[in-house]
Amino acid sequence: MDLSKYIKDVPDFPKEGIIFKDICPLLNDPAAVDYAATLFAEAVQDKNITKVVGIESRGFLLGILIAQKLGVGFIPIRKPGKLPGEVLSKSYALEYGEDCLEMQSDCLTAEDNVLLHDDVLATGGTAKAACELIETTGANVAQVSFLMELKFLKGSEKLHKRSIHSLLEY
């Protein structure tokens, strides 16, 4: 199955000059979603994954399905103020300003081997911050997976020490 057929280019969204990669056509096709989740799960069969962590919000969409296929738990990483209880936080730089990610403090341990998942690898800042947040618990980020990677933005350079797996590259 050619998953690229399910990605729609939307010019000038969210602002002029940007070509947005819309994954909604893929999400609308149960066979395509299942195929993508299966490919991600197969890619980590030898990595002894104990948890899948997804980045808000589009990383949740396939992340939970990958976790189910692997028979492991799913943990959300969210924007500030969205999770109850004690949280761990990681601030990171944006092109203009700063952002922050949070994860519940008791969801990972040093024994965990994690697959971090998101929909797109662009500049890499969010994924790098998410890896660092996970690693504050002592857990290992065994692999970082993306539905697609925008190679021209060179986000993988920020993740240079980590194993990266993308189903599509643009």
C-alpha positions in Angstrom: 0.0 0.0 0.0 1.4 3.4 -1.0 0.7 5.6 2.1 1.8 8.8 0.2 -1.5 8.6 -1.7 -3.3 9.3 1.6 -1.4 12.6 2.3 -2.9 15.7 0.9 -1.0 18.9 0.2 -2.8 22.0 1.4 -1.1 25.1 0.0 -0.8 28.3 2.1 -1.9 26.6 5.4 -1.6 27.7 8.2 -0.1 30.7 6.5 1.0 31.8 3.1 4.0 30.0 1.6 3.6 26.8 3.7 2.4 23.5 2.1 0.7 21.6 4.9 0.8 17.8 4.8 -2.8 16.8 5.7 -3.1 13.3 7.2 -6.9 13.3 7.4 -7.3 11.3 4.3 -5.2 8.5 5.8 -7.1 8.7 9.1 -10.3 8.3 7.1 -9.2 5.0 5.7 -9.2 2.1 8.3 -7.0 -0.1 6.1 -4.4 2.6 5.6 -4.3 3.4 9.4 -4.0 -0.2 10.3 -1.2 -0.7 7.7 0.7 2.3 9.0 0.4 1.2 12.7 1.5 -2.4 11.7 4.6 -1.0 9.9 5.6 1.0 12.9 5.1 -2.0 15.2 7.1 -4.2 12.9 10.0 -1.7 12.9 10.6 -2.1 16.6 10.0 -5.8 17.1 13.7 -6.3 18.1 13.8 -3.3 20.4 12.0 -4.6 23.5 9.6 -1.6 23.7 7.8 -1.4 27.0 5.9 1.9 26.4 4.8 4.1 23.5 4.9 7.8 24.1 2.9 10.1 21.8 3.3 13.9 21.3 0.2 16.0 21.5 -2.0 15.8 19.6 -1.4 14.1 16.3 1.2 11.7 17.8 -1.7 10.3 19.8 -3.6 9.1 16.7 -1.3 6.4 15.6 0.7 6.1 18.8 -2.1 4.5 20.7 -2.6 2.0 17.9 1.1 1.1 17.8 1.0 0.6 21.6 -1.9 -1.8 21.2 -0.2 -3.7 18.4 2.9 -4.1 20.6 0.8 -5.0 23.7 2.3 -2.1 25.8 1.0 1.0 27.5 0.6 4.4 25.9 1.7 7.7 27.5 0.7 11.2 26.3 3.1 14.1 26.2 1.0 17.3 26.3 1.1 21.1 26.4 1.2 22.6 29.9 -1.8 22.4 32.1 -3.5 19.4 30.4 -2.5 16.6 32.6 -3.6 16.0 36.2 -1.2 15.2 39.1 2.5 15.8 39.3 4.1 16.4 36.0 7.6 16.7 34.6 8.2 19.7 32.3 10.6 20.5 29.5 10.9 23.9 27.9 12.4 24.4 24.5 13.1 27.1 22.0 10.9 27.9 19.1 11.9 30.1 16.1 10.2 33.0 17.9 9.8 32.3 21.6 9.6 29.2 23.8 7.2 26.3 24.4 6.9 23.6 27.0 5.9 19.9 27.1 4.6 17.9 30.1 4.3 14.3 31.1 3.0 12.7 34.2 5.9 12.1 36.6 5.0 8.5 37.5 4.4 7.0 34.0 8.0 5.9 33.1 10.9 4.3 35.0 14.5 3.5 34.3 13.4 0.0 33.2 11.3 1.4 30.3 12.4 1.2 26.7 10.4 3.7 24.8 9.1 4.3 21.3 8.4 8.0 20.9 5.9 8.8 18.1 4.6 11.9 16.3 3.1 12.6 13.0 5.8 14.8 11.4 9.5 15.4 11.9 10.0 19.0 10.8 12.6 21.2 12.5 13.0 18.6 15.3 12.7 20.9 18.3 9.6 19.3 19.7 10.9 15.7 19.3 14.2 16.6 20.8 12.5 18.1 23.9 10.2 15.1 24.2 13.2 12.7 24.1 14.9 14.8 26.8 11.7 14.8 28.9 11.5 11.0 28.7 15.1 10.6 29.5 14.7 12.6 32.8 12.9 9.6 34.1 15.8 7.3 33.4 13.9 5.6 30.6 15.6 4.9 27.3 14.3 6.3 24.0 14.9 3.2 21.8 13.4 4.8 18.7 11.6 7.9 17.5 9.0 7.3 14.8 7.1 9.6 12.4 4.5 9.1 9.8 6.5 11.6 7.6 9.8 13.5 7.7 10.2 16.8 6.0 13.9 16.3 5.1 14.5 19.8 3.8 14.0 21.1 7.4 16.8 18.9 8.7 15.0 18.0 12.0 16.9 14.7 12.2 20.1 16.7 12.9 18.6 17.6 16.3 18.0 13.9 17.0 21.4 12.8 15.7 22.0 10.3 18.6 18.7 8.5 18.2 17.3 5.9 15.9 14.7 7.5 13.7 12.1 5.7 11.6 9.7 7.5 9.1 7.3 5.9 6.8 7.3 8.8 4.3 9.9 11.4 3.4 9.4 14.7 1.6 
